[in-house]
Amino acid sequence: MARKGIPGCYIRWARGLLSDRKAFVSWQGATSPKRTFSEGLPQGSVLAPLLWLIYMDDLLDSNPQCSLVFAFADDTTFAAQGSTLLESESFAASSRPSIFMVFRMEGHAQHN
């Protein structure tokens, strides 16, 4: 967020909003234990779409040539196009490092 020029006070506020969140369920007199959430955005939050766009902006900006990124809400699809299947596969393979780099920078890399 700082690289995007967002003032530090807003970054600290967002960090406070998203860190050490606890929740529990209460139904018909029974209450579950509290659970701490350390990842993700609160569902239904009006800030969730904005924070997601800020998070995804680096990935969308670093889109390698001949690859396509389709993003809507929290769904993202990566595709590659070429004149032949082999060329498309080559472009897709060359895009992987850029995609993983963005997620590593944000601390959320997962290799499946």
N, CA, C and O atoms as a GROMACS GRO file, in nm:
protein
  448
    1MET      N    1   0.082  -0.118   0.000
    1MET     CA    2   0.000   0.000   0.000
    1MET      C    3   0.087   0.126   0.000
    1MET      O    4   0.054   0.226  -0.063
    2ALA      N    5   0.200   0.119   0.071
    2ALA     CA    6   0.290   0.234   0.075
    2ALA      C    7   0.344   0.263  -0.064
    2ALA      O    8   0.360   0.380  -0.101
    3ARG      N    9   0.375   0.158  -0.143
    3ARG     CA   10   0.425   0.178  -0.280
    3ARG      C   11   0.320   0.246  -0.367
    3ARG      O   12   0.355   0.308  -0.468
    4LYS      N   13   0.196   0.236  -0.330
    4LYS     CA   14   0.087   0.300  -0.407
    4LYS      C   15   0.064   0.444  -0.361
    4LYS      O   16  -0.021   0.514  -0.417
    5GLY      N   17   0.139   0.489  -0.260
    5GLY     CA   18   0.124   0.626  -0.213
    5GLY      C   19   0.014   0.645  -0.110
    5GLY      O   20  -0.028   0.757  -0.083
    6ILE      N   21  -0.035   0.536  -0.054
    6ILE     CA   22  -0.140   0.546   0.047
    6ILE      C   23  -0.075   0.590   0.178
    6ILE      O   24   0.025   0.530   0.221
    7PRO      N   25  -0.130   0.694   0.242
    7PRO     CA   26  -0.069   0.746   0.366
    7PRO      C   27  -0.060   0.639   0.475
    7PRO      O   28  -0.145   0.551   0.486
    8GLY      N   29   0.045   0.650   0.556
    8GLY     CA   30   0.072   0.554   0.662
    8GLY      C   31  -0.042   0.538   0.761
    8GLY      O   32  -0.065   0.428   0.812
    9CYS      N   33  -0.114   0.647   0.790
    9CYS     CA   34  -0.224   0.636   0.886
    9CYS      C   35  -0.333   0.542   0.835
    9CYS      O   36  -0.394   0.470   0.914
   10TYR      N   37  -0.358   0.539   0.704
   10TYR     CA   38  -0.457   0.448   0.647
   10TYR      C   39  -0.406   0.304   0.645
   10TYR      O   40  -0.482   0.209   0.664
   11ILE      N   41  -0.276   0.290   0.621
   11ILE     CA   42  -0.217   0.156   0.621
   11ILE      C   43  -0.226   0.097   0.762
   11ILE      O   44  -0.264  -0.019   0.779
   12ARG      N   45  -0.192   0.177   0.863
   12ARG     CA   46  -0.201   0.128   1.002
   12ARG      C   47  -0.346   0.096   1.038
   12ARG      O   48  -0.372  -0.002   1.107
   13TRP      N   49  -0.439   0.178   0.993
   13TRP     CA   50  -0.581   0.153   1.021
   13TRP      C   51  -0.626   0.022   0.957
   13TRP      O   52  -0.695  -0.058   1.021
   14ALA      N   53  -0.588   0.000   0.831
   14ALA     CA   54  -0.626  -0.124   0.762
   14ALA      C   55  -0.561  -0.245   0.830
   14ALA      O   56  -0.624  -0.349   0.845
   15ARG      N   57  -0.434  -0.232   0.870
   15ARG     CA   58  -0.365  -0.341   0.939
   15ARG      C   59  -0.437  -0.374   1.070
   15ARG      O   60  -0.456  -0.492   1.104
   16GLY      N   61  -0.476  -0.272   1.144
   16GLY     CA   62  -0.549  -0.294   1.268
   16GLY      C   63  -0.684  -0.359   1.245
   16GLY      O   64  -0.728  -0.443   1.323
   17LEU      N   65  -0.750  -0.320   1.137
   17LEU     CA   66  -0.880  -0.378   1.103
   17LEU      C   67  -0.869  -0.526   1.070
   17LEU      O   68  -0.958  -0.604   1.103
   18LEU      N   69  -0.759  -0.564   1.005
   18LEU     CA   70  -0.745  -0.701   0.955
   18LEU      C   71  -0.666  -0.795   1.046
   18LEU      O   72  -0.665  -0.916   1.023
   19SER      N   73  -0.601  -0.742   1.148
   19SER     CA   74  -0.519  -0.830   1.232
   19SER      C   75  -0.592  -0.867   1.360
   19SER      O   76  -0.673  -0.791   1.413
   20ASP      N   77  -0.561  -0.987   1.407
   20ASP     CA   78  -0.614  -1.038   1.533
   20ASP      C   79  -0.767  -1.027   1.542
   20ASP      O   80  -0.823  -0.988   1.644
   21ARG      N   81  -0.833  -1.064   1.431
   21ARG     CA   82  -0.980  -1.064   1.431
   21ARG      C   83  -1.030  -1.192   1.496
   21ARG      O   84  -0.980  -1.300   1.466
   22LYS      N   85  -1.126  -1.180   1.583
   22LYS     CA   86  -1.183  -1.295   1.651
   22LYS      C   87  -1.332  -1.302   1.622
   22LYS      O   88  -1.399  -1.200   1.603
   23ALA      N   89  -1.383  -1.425   1.618
   23ALA     CA   90  -1.526  -1.444   1.594
   23ALA      C   91  -1.573  -1.569   1.668
   23ALA      O   92  -1.494  -1.658   1.697
   24PHE      N   93  -1.701  -1.572   1.697
   24PHE     CA   94  -1.760  -1.690   1.757
   24PHE      C   95  -1.905  -1.699   1.709
   24PHE      O   96  -1.959  -1.604   1.654
   25VAL      N   97  -1.965  -1.815   1.731
   25VAL     CA   98  -2.104  -1.836   1.693
   25VAL      C   99  -2.185  -1.859   1.819
   25VAL      O  100  -2.144  -1.933   1.909
   26SER      N  101  -2.298  -1.794   1.825
   26SER     CA  102  -2.389  -1.813   1.937
   26SER      C  103  -2.526  -1.848   1.880
   26SER      O  104  -2.581  -1.775   1.798
   27TRP      N  105  -2.579  -1.962   1.924
   27TRP     CA  106  -2.709  -2.006   1.871
   27TRP      C  107  -2.782  -2.086   1.977
   27TRP      O  108  -2.727  -2.180   2.033
   28GLN      N  109  -2.902  -2.049   2.003
   28GLN     CA  110  -2.991  -2.116   2.099
   28GLN      C  111  -2.923  -2.140   2.232
   28GLN      O  112  -2.930  -2.249   2.289
   29GLY      N  113  -2.857  -2.038   2.282
   29GLY     CA  114  -2.795  -2.045   2.414
   29GLY      C  115  -2.658  -2.110   2.416
   29GLY      O  116  -2.592  -2.106   2.520
   30ALA      N  117  -2.613  -2.169   2.307
   30ALA     CA  118  -2.479  -2.231   2.301
   30ALA      C  119  -2.383  -2.136   2.230
   30ALA      O  120  -2.421  -2.068   2.135
   31THR      N  121  -2.260  -2.131   2.278
   31THR     CA  122  -2.160  -2.043   2.219
   31THR      C  123  -2.034  -2.123   2.188
   31THR      O  124  -1.985  -2.199   2.270
   32SER      N  125  -1.983  -2.103   2.066
   32SER     CA  126  -1.861  -2.172   2.025
   32SER      C  127  -1.740  -2.101   2.085
   32SER      O  128  -1.750  -1.986   2.129
   33PRO      N  129  -1.625  -2.169   2.086
   33PRO     CA  130  -1.502  -2.100   2.127
   33PRO      C  131  -1.467  -1.991   2.025
   33PRO      O  132  -1.504  -2.000   1.908
   34LYS      N  133  -1.396  -1.889   2.072
   34LYS     CA  134  -1.350  -1.784   1.980
   34LYS      C  135  -1.242  -1.840   1.888
   34LYS      O  136  -1.160  -1.922   1.928
   35ARG      N  137  -1.245  -1.794   1.765
   35ARG     CA  138  -1.145  -1.833   1.667
   35ARG      C  139  -1.078  -1.705   1.616
   35ARG      O  140  -1.145  -1.606   1.590
   36THR      N  141  -0.946  -1.708   1.602
   36THR     CA  142  -0.871  -1.594   1.551
   36THR      C  143  -0.850  -1.611   1.401
   36THR      O  144  -0.810  -1.718   1.355
   37PHE      N  145  -0.876  -1.505   1.326
   37PHE     CA  146  -0.856  -1.505   1.181
   37PHE      C  147  -0.737  -1.416   1.150
   37PHE      O  148  -0.732  -1.300   1.192
   38SER      N  149  -0.641  -1.472   1.076
   38SER     CA  150  -0.520  -1.394   1.044
   38SER      C  151  -0.508  -1.367   0.894
   38SER      O  152  -0.417  -1.295   0.853
   39GLU      N  153  -0.597  -1.423   0.813
   39GLU     CA  154  -0.590  -1.401   0.669
   39GLU      C  155  -0.729  -1.372   0.616
   39GLU      O  156  -0.830  -1.397   0.682
   40GLY      N  157  -0.732  -1.319   0.496
   40GLY     CA  158  -0.859  -1.292   0.430
   40GLY      C  159  -0.920  -1.161   0.475
   40GLY      O  160  -0.867  -1.092   0.562
   41LEU      N  161  -1.030  -1.129   0.413
   41LEU     CA  162  -1.103  -1.007   0.443
   41LEU      C  163  -1.239  -1.043   0.501
   41LEU      O  164  -1.297  -1.145   0.465
   42PRO      N  165  -1.289  -0.961   0.591
   42PRO     CA  166  -1.421  -0.990   0.646
   42PRO      C  167  -1.526  -0.991   0.535
   42PRO      O  168  -1.540  -0.895   0.460
   43GLN      N  169  -1.599  -1.100   0.526
   43GLN     CA  170  -1.702  -1.113   0.422
   43GLN      C  171  -1.812  -1.011   0.447
   43GLN      O  172  -1.857  -0.993   0.560
   44GLY      N  173  -1.853  -0.944   0.341
   44GLY     CA  174  -1.958  -0.844   0.352
   44GLY      C  175  -1.907  -0.706   0.388
   44GLY      O  176  -1.984  -0.610   0.392
   45SER      N  177  -1.778  -0.694   0.415
   45SER     CA  178  -1.721  -0.565   0.449
   45SER      C  179  -1.725  -0.474   0.326
   45SER      O  180  -1.696  -0.518   0.215
   46VAL      N  181  -1.760  -0.348   0.346
   46VAL     CA  182  -1.761  -0.255   0.233
   46VAL      C  183  -1.619  -0.222   0.187
   46VAL      O  184  -1.600  -0.174   0.075
   47LEU      N  185  -1.519  -0.246   0.272
   47LEU     CA  186  -1.380  -0.220   0.234
   47LEU      C  187  -1.316  -0.336   0.160
   47LEU      O  188  -1.214  -0.318   0.094
   48ALA      N  189  -1.373  -0.456   0.170
   48ALA     CA  190  -1.312  -0.574   0.109
   48ALA      C  191  -1.283  -0.556  -0.040
   48ALA      O  192  -1.172  -0.587  -0.083
   49PRO      N  193  -1.378  -0.507  -0.121
   49PRO     CA  194  -1.347  -0.491  -0.264
   49PRO      C  195  -1.232  -0.393  -0.290
   49PRO      O  196  -1.148  -0.418  -0.377
   50LEU      N  197  -1.227  -0.284  -0.216
   50LEU     CA  198  -1.119  -0.187  -0.234
   50LEU      C  199  -0.984  -0.246  -0.194
   50LEU      O  200  -0.886  -0.230  -0.265
   51LEU      N  201  -0.979  -0.313  -0.080
   51LEU     CA  202  -0.854  -0.374  -0.036
   51LEU      C  203  -0.809  -0.484  -0.132
   51LEU      O  204  -0.689  -0.500  -0.156
   52TRP      N  205  -0.904  -0.558  -0.189
   52TRP     CA  206  -0.869  -0.662  -0.287
   52TRP      C  207  -0.808  -0.600  -0.412
   52TRP      O  208  -0.710  -0.651  -0.466
   53LEU      N  209  -0.865  -0.489  -0.458
   53LEU     CA  210  -0.812  -0.422  -0.578
   53LEU      C  211  -0.671  -0.369  -0.554
   53LEU      O  212  -0.585  -0.378  -0.642
   54ILE      N  213  -0.647  -0.315  -0.435
   54ILE     CA  214  -0.512  -0.267  -0.402
   54ILE      C  215  -0.414  -0.385  -0.403
   54ILE      O  216  -0.304  -0.373  -0.455
   55TYR      N  217  -0.456  -0.496  -0.346
   55TYR     CA  218  -0.372  -0.616  -0.339
   55TYR      C  219  -0.342  -0.670  -0.478
   55TYR      O  220  -0.228  -0.708  -0.507
   56MET      N  221  -0.442  -0.675  -0.564
   56MET     CA  222  -0.428  -0.733  -0.698
   56MET      C  223  -0.362  -0.639  -0.798
   56MET      O  224  -0.320  -0.684  -0.905
   57ASP      N  225  -0.352  -0.512  -0.768
   57ASP     CA  226  -0.302  -0.414  -0.863
   57ASP      C  227  -0.162  -0.448  -0.915
   57ASP      O  228  -0.137  -0.435  -1.035
   58ASP      N  229  -0.072  -0.492  -0.828
   58ASP     CA  230   0.064  -0.528  -0.872
   58ASP      C  231   0.060  -0.642  -0.971
   58ASP      O  232   0.133  -0.642  -1.070
   59LEU      N  233  -0.024  -0.740  -0.946
   59LEU     CA  234  -0.033  -0.854  -1.037
   59LEU      C  235  -0.088  -0.811  -1.172
   59LEU      O  236  -0.038  -0.853  -1.276
   60LEU      N  237  -0.190  -0.730  -1.171
   60LEU     CA  238  -0.249  -0.685  -1.297
   60LEU      C  239  -0.154  -0.595  -1.374
   60LEU      O  240  -0.151  -0.599  -1.497
   61ASP      N  241  -0.075  -0.514  -1.302
   61ASP     CA  242   0.023  -0.428  -1.369
   61ASP      C  243   0.142  -0.505  -1.426
   61ASP      O  244   0.200  -0.464  -1.526
   62SER      N  245   0.178  -0.618  -1.363
   62SER     CA  246   0.296  -0.692  -1.407
   62SER      C  247   0.260  -0.798  -1.510
   62SER      O  248   0.340  -0.888  -1.536
   63ASN      N  249   0.144  -0.791  -1.568
   63ASN     CA  250   0.098  -0.889  -1.664
   63ASN      C  251   0.195  -0.899  -1.782
   63ASN      O  252   0.211  -0.803  -1.857
   64PRO      N  253   0.260  -1.015  -1.797
   64PRO     CA  254   0.356  -1.031  -1.907
   64PRO      C  255   0.288  -1.025  -2.044
   64PRO      O  256   0.168  -1.051  -2.057
   65GLN      N  257   0.366  -0.990  -2.145
   65GLN     CA  258   0.314  -0.983  -2.281
   65GLN      C  259   0.258  -1.120  -2.322
   65GLN      O  260   0.312  -1.224  -2.285
   66CYS      N  261   0.152  -1.117  -2.398
   66CYS     CA  262   0.085  -1.237  -2.452
   66CYS      C  263   0.010  -1.317  -2.346
   66CYS      O  264  -0.037  -1.427  -2.374
   67SER      N  265  -0.002  -1.264  -2.225
   67SER     CA  266  -0.083  -1.332  -2.126
   67SER      C  267  -0.203  -1.243  -2.094
   67SER      O  268  -0.198  -1.121  -2.109
   68LEU      N  269  -0.308  -1.305  -2.052
   68LEU     CA  270  -0.432  -1.234  -2.022
   68LEU      C  271  -0.469  -1.257  -1.877
   68LEU      O  272  -0.455  -1.368  -1.826
   69VAL      N  273  -0.516  -1.154  -1.810
   69VAL     CA  274  -0.563  -1.167  -1.673
   69VAL      C  275  -0.707  -1.120  -1.671
   69VAL      O  276  -0.739  -1.009  -1.713
   70PHE      N  277  -0.794  -1.207  -1.622
   70PHE     CA  278  -0.934  -1.173  -1.605
   70PHE      C  279  -0.961  -1.172  -1.455
   70PHE      O  280  -0.944  -1.274  -1.389
   71ALA      N  281  -1.001  -1.058  -1.401
   71ALA     CA  282  -1.023  -1.048  -1.258
   71ALA      C  283  -1.159  -0.984  -1.232
   71ALA      O  284  -1.194  -0.881  -1.291
   72PHE      N  285  -1.234  -1.046  -1.144
   72PHE     CA  286  -1.360  -0.990  -1.099
   72PHE      C  287  -1.378  -1.028  -0.953
   72PHE      O  288  -1.371  -1.145  -0.917
   73ALA      N  289  -1.401  -0.928  -0.871
   73ALA     CA  290  -1.414  -0.949  -0.727
   73ALA      C  291  -1.291  -1.027  -0.679
   73ALA      O  292  -1.179  -0.979  -0.696
   74ASP      N  293  -1.310  -1.144  -0.618
   74ASP     CA  294  -1.194  -1.217  -0.568
   74ASP      C  295  -1.159  -1.337  -0.656
   74ASP      O  296  -1.087  -1.427  -0.612
   75ASP      N  297  -1.208  -1.339  -0.778
   75ASP     CA  298  -1.176  -1.446  -0.873
   75ASP      C  299  -1.079  -1.394  -0.978
   75ASP      O  300  -1.101  -1.287  -1.036
   76THR      N  301  -0.973  -1.468  -1.002
   76THR     CA  302  -0.874  -1.427  -1.100
   76THR      C  303  -0.837  -1.547  -1.187
   76THR      O  304  -0.815  -1.657  -1.137
   77THR      N  305  -0.830  -1.524  -1.318
   77THR     CA  306  -0.792  -1.628  -1.412
   77THR      C  307  -0.679  -1.575  -1.499
   77THR      O  308  -0.682  -1.461  -1.545
   78PHE      N  309  -0.578  -1.659  -1.520
   78PHE     CA  310  -0.466  -1.624  -1.606
   78PHE      C  311  -0.475  -1.711  -1.731
   78PHE      O  312  -0.503  -1.830  -1.723
   79ALA      N  313  -0.450  -1.650  -1.845
   79ALA     CA  314  -0.452  -1.724  -1.972
   79ALA      C  315  -0.339  -1.670  -2.059
   79ALA      O  316  -0.289  -1.560  -2.038
   80ALA      N  317  -0.302  -1.750  -2.156
   80ALA     CA  318  -0.199  -1.708  -2.252
   80ALA      C  319  -0.252  -1.734  -2.392
   80ALA      O  320  -0.328  -1.829  -2.416
   81GLN      N  321  -0.211  -1.650  -2.484
   81GLN     CA  322  -0.255  -1.668  -2.622
   81GLN      C  323  -0.134  -1.672  -2.714
   81GLN      O  324  -0.033  -1.607  -2.689
   82GLY      N  325  -0.147  -1.749  -2.820
   82GLY     CA  326  -0.040  -1.760  -2.918
   82GLY      C  327  -0.096  -1.814  -3.048
   82GLY      O  328  -0.213  -1.850  -3.057
   83SER      N  329  -0.011  -1.819  -3.149
   83SER     CA  330  -0.053  -1.867  -3.281
   83SER      C  331  -0.072  -2.018  -3.282
   83SER      O  332  -0.150  -2.071  -3.362
   84THR      N  333   0.001  -2.089  -3.194
   84THR     CA  334  -0.009  -2.234  -3.187
   84THR      C  335  -0.023  -2.274  -3.040
   84THR      O  336   0.000  -2.193  -2.950
   85LEU      N  337  -0.060  -2.398  -3.018
   85LEU     CA  338  -0.069  -2.449  -2.882
   85LEU      C  339   0.068  -2.442  -2.814
   85LEU      O  340   0.077  -2.404  -2.697
   86LEU      N  341   0.172  -2.479  -2.885
   86LEU     CA  342   0.307  -2.476  -2.828
   86LEU      C  343   0.347  -2.334  -2.788
   86LEU      O  344   0.405  -2.313  -2.682
   87GLU      N  345   0.315  -2.237  -2.874
   87GLU     CA  346   0.347  -2.098  -2.842
   87GLU      C  347   0.267  -2.052  -2.720
   87GLU      O  348   0.323  -1.983  -2.634
   88SER      N  349   0.141  -2.088  -2.710
   88SER     CA  350   0.058  -2.052  -2.595
   88SER      C  351   0.113  -2.112  -2.467
   88SER      O  352   0.120  -2.046  -2.363
   89GLU      N  353   0.153  -2.240  -2.474
   89GLU     CA  354   0.211  -2.305  -2.357
   89GLU      C  355   0.340  -2.237  -2.314
   89GLU      O  356   0.367  -2.223  -2.195
   90SER      N  357   0.420  -2.195  -2.410
   90SER     CA  358   0.545  -2.127  -2.381
   90SER      C  359   0.519  -1.993  -2.312
   90SER      O  360   0.586  -1.960  -2.214
   91PHE      N  361   0.422  -1.916  -2.363
   91PHE     CA  362   0.388  -1.788  -2.301
   91PHE      C  363   0.334  -1.809  -2.159
   91PHE      O  364   0.368  -1.734  -2.068
   92ALA      N  365   0.251  -1.912  -2.141
   92ALA     CA  366   0.196  -1.941  -2.008
   92ALA      C  367   0.308  -1.976  -1.911
   92ALA      O  368   0.309  -1.928  -1.797
   93ALA      N  369   0.402  -2.059  -1.956
   93ALA     CA  370   0.515  -2.098  -1.870
   93ALA      C  371   0.601  -1.978  -1.834
   93ALA      O  372   0.650  -1.968  -1.721
   94SER      N  373   0.621  -1.887  -1.928
   94SER     CA  374   0.706  -1.770  -1.900
   94SER      C  375   0.636  -1.669  -1.809
   94SER      O  376   0.702  -1.584  -1.750
   95SER      N  377   0.504  -1.677  -1.796
   95SER     CA  378   0.429  -1.586  -1.709
   95SER      C  379   0.432  -1.629  -1.563
   95SER      O  380   0.414  -1.546  -1.474
   96ARG      N  381   0.455  -1.758  -1.538
   96ARG     CA  382   0.449  -1.809  -1.401
   96ARG      C  383   0.540  -1.735  -1.304
   96ARG      O  384   0.496  -1.701  -1.194
   97PRO      N  385   0.668  -1.708  -1.338
   97PRO     CA  386   0.754  -1.638  -1.242
   97PRO      C  387   0.699  -1.502  -1.201
   97PRO      O  388   0.707  -1.465  -1.084
   98SER      N  389   0.642  -1.427  -1.295
   98SER     CA  390   0.586  -1.295  -1.262
   98SER      C  391   0.468  -1.308  -1.167
   98SER      O  392   0.454  -1.230  -1.073
   99ILE      N  393   0.386  -1.407  -1.192
   99ILE     CA  394   0.268  -1.428  -1.107
   99ILE      C  395   0.311  -1.466  -0.966
   99ILE      O  396   0.262  -1.409  -0.869
  100PHE      N  397   0.403  -1.562  -0.955
  100PHE     CA  398   0.449  -1.605  -0.823
  100PHE      C  399   0.524  -1.494  -0.751
  100PHE      O  400   0.516  -1.483  -0.629
  101MET      N  401   0.599  -1.410  -0.825
  101MET     CA  402   0.674  -1.302  -0.764
  101MET      C  403   0.579  -1.206  -0.692
  101MET      O  404   0.608  -1.164  -0.580
  102VAL      N  405   0.468  -1.172  -0.754
  102VAL     CA  406   0.373  -1.080  -0.691
  102VAL      C  407   0.320  -1.140  -0.563
  102VAL      O  408   0.313  -1.071  -0.462
  103PHE      N  409   0.281  -1.267  -0.566
  103PHE     CA  410   0.227  -1.328  -0.445
  103PHE      C  411   0.333  -1.345  -0.338
  103PHE      O  412   0.302  -1.336  -0.219
  104ARG      N  413   0.458  -1.369  -0.376
  104ARG     CA  414   0.566  -1.376  -0.276
  104ARG      C  415   0.588  -1.240  -0.212
  104ARG      O  416   0.609  -1.231  -0.092
  105MET      N  417   0.582  -1.131  -0.293
  105MET     CA  418   0.600  -0.997  -0.239
  105MET      C  419   0.493  -0.969  -0.134
  105MET      O  420   0.521  -0.903  -0.034
  106GLU      N  421   0.374  -1.018  -0.156
  106GLU     CA  422   0.264  -0.993  -0.064
  106GLU      C  423   0.263  -1.094   0.051
  106GLU      O  424   0.184  -1.081   0.144
  107GLY      N  425   0.349  -1.195   0.043
  107GLY     CA  426   0.357  -1.293   0.151
  107GLY      C  427   0.251  -1.401   0.146
  107GLY      O  428   0.219  -1.460   0.248
  108HIS      N  429   0.196  -1.427   0.027
  108HIS     CA  430   0.090  -1.525   0.016
  108HIS      C  431   0.115  -1.627  -0.093
  108HIS      O  432   0.019  -1.677  -0.153
  109ALA      N  433   0.241  -1.660  -0.122
  109ALA     CA  434   0.270  -1.754  -0.230
  109ALA      C  435   0.227  -1.894  -0.191
  109ALA      O  436   0.256  -1.942  -0.082
  110GLN      N  437   0.158  -1.958  -0.280
  110GLN     CA  438   0.119  -2.098  -0.263
  110GLN      C  439   0.147  -2.168  -0.393
  110GLN      O  440   0.100  -2.126  -0.499
  111HIS      N  441   0.222  -2.275  -0.387
  111HIS     CA  442   0.255  -2.352  -0.507
  111HIS      C  443   0.175  -2.481  -0.504
  111HIS      O  444   0.194  -2.564  -0.414
  112ASN      N  445   0.087  -2.499  -0.597
  112ASN     CA  446   0.006  -2.621  -0.606
  112ASN      C  447   0.043  -2.698  -0.730
  112ASN      O  448  -0.013  -2.804  -0.757
   0.00000   0.00000   0.00000
